Amino acid sequence: MGRRPLGRDPSQMEASMAACIVNGRRVDIPNAATPEEVASAAGIRPGRRIIRQTREGNYPMNPGERVTVGEADKFVDAPQRVKGS
């Protein structure tokens, strides 16, 4: 029987989830997520723009862009015509 290397299994790291706030609700999102995954997890209908909120400002996420998500990160959705600041 072979030895397992110390540390976490890479397949488990991808499956780990972060508890985030989306539109004021707690939602579990993968640690590396696209705006489509955030919207799907939060029950947001397609065609809405996902905006990441930080202390520095609001940052719209581009479709297909993968970002690292941490515990208590905040996201909101907005119509496509609204631009982030």
Secondary structure, DSSP 8 states (H G I E B T S, - for coil): -----SS--HHHHHH-EEEEEETTEEEEEESEE-HHHHHHHHT--TTEEEEEEETTEEEE--TT--EE--TT-EEEEEETT----
